[in-house]
Amino acid sequence: MRPLILSLGFLLPLPLQAADCGSIVPSVCETTLEEVTGRKVITVTPTVTPYAVGDRFPVETRSLLLDPVRYGLQPSDGTWRYYPMAGVVYRVENGSGLVLEVIRNRRTAHLR
């Protein structure tokens, strides 16, 4: 009887995560819990990424994302590449190293 009761504890709902931000990594999104008219509301505020579109990305010190299709990203056409960093994936131009796009989603949130 006791193992059955303990196993039912695993069926309880999990705590809320930063779903609106597209990330399950706490460092990517900041969440605050507010009480509005007797109900609780989670507000998700995306944090600022270290690099924005147009910035020079340090491709010399970062690892290349080898299988972008696995993470739901378009395959590279040879003029740009993907680099993961702190739960964010950057699409970077090959020649200049400029950031073309900042990508945040659930499938890439765990990448470091």
C-alpha positions in Angstrom: 0.0 0.0 0.0 2.8 2.4 0.9 4.6 2.1 -2.5 1.3 2.9 -4.2 0.8 6.1 -2.2 4.4 7.2 -2.9 4.0 6.6 -6.6 0.9 8.8 -6.7 3.1 11.7 -5.5 4.8 11.7 -8.9 1.4 12.4 -10.6 1.1 15.8 -9.0 1.3 18.7 -11.4 4.8 20.1 -11.9 5.6 23.7 -11.1 5.0 26.3 -13.7 7.8 27.0 -16.2 8.7 30.0 -18.4 6.6 28.7 -21.3 5.7 32.1 -22.8 9.3 32.9 -23.2 10.0 29.7 -25.1 12.6 28.5 -22.6 12.6 26.1 -19.7 16.0 27.5 -18.5 15.5 29.9 -15.6 18.5 32.1 -16.6 16.9 32.8 -20.0 13.6 34.2 -18.7 12.7 36.0 -15.4 9.4 35.1 -14.0 7.4 37.0 -11.4 4.2 35.8 -9.7 1.5 38.4 -9.2 -1.8 38.2 -7.6 -4.5 39.9 -9.7 -8.1 39.9 -8.3 -7.8 36.7 -6.3 -5.9 34.7 -9.0 -2.2 34.2 -9.6 -0.7 35.3 -12.9 2.8 34.5 -14.1 4.5 37.3 -16.0 7.5 36.3 -18.1 10.1 38.9 -19.1 12.8 37.7 -21.5 16.3 38.7 -20.3 18.7 40.6 -22.5 21.0 38.4 -24.6 24.7 39.2 -24.6 24.7 39.7 -28.4 22.1 41.4 -30.6 21.5 41.4 -34.3 24.4 43.2 -36.0 27.0 42.6 -33.2 30.2 40.7 -33.8 30.0 37.2 -32.4 33.2 35.6 -31.0 33.2 32.5 -33.4 36.8 31.8 -32.4 35.9 30.8 -28.9 32.5 29.2 -29.3 31.4 25.8 -30.6 29.5 25.3 -33.8 26.0 23.7 -33.7 26.5 20.7 -36.0 23.0 19.4 -36.5 20.6 22.4 -36.7 17.7 20.3 -38.1 17.7 18.3 -34.8 16.7 21.4 -33.0 14.1 22.6 -35.5 16.3 25.1 -37.2 16.8 25.5 -41.0 19.9 23.8 -42.4 22.8 26.2 -43.1 23.2 27.2 -46.8 26.9 27.9 -46.4 26.8 31.6 -45.9 26.0 31.5 -42.2 26.2 29.1 -39.2 24.6 28.5 -35.8 26.3 29.0 -32.5 24.7 28.1 -29.1 25.4 30.1 -26.0 23.6 30.2 -22.7 20.3 28.8 -23.9 20.2 31.0 -27.0 21.2 30.1 -30.6 22.8 32.8 -32.8 22.7 32.6 -36.6 26.1 34.2 -37.6 27.4 35.2 -41.0 30.6 33.2 -42.0 32.8 36.0 -43.4 32.2 38.9 -41.0 31.0 37.1 -37.8 28.0 39.4 -37.5 24.8 38.1 -35.7 22.0 37.7 -38.3 19.4 36.3 -35.9 18.9 35.5 -32.2 16.8 32.3 -31.7 15.1 31.3 -28.5 12.9 28.2 -28.3 12.2 25.2 -26.2 14.3 22.9 -28.3 17.4 24.9 -28.0 17.0 26.2 -24.4 19.3 23.5 -22.9 22.3 24.3 -25.2 25.3 25.9 -23.6 
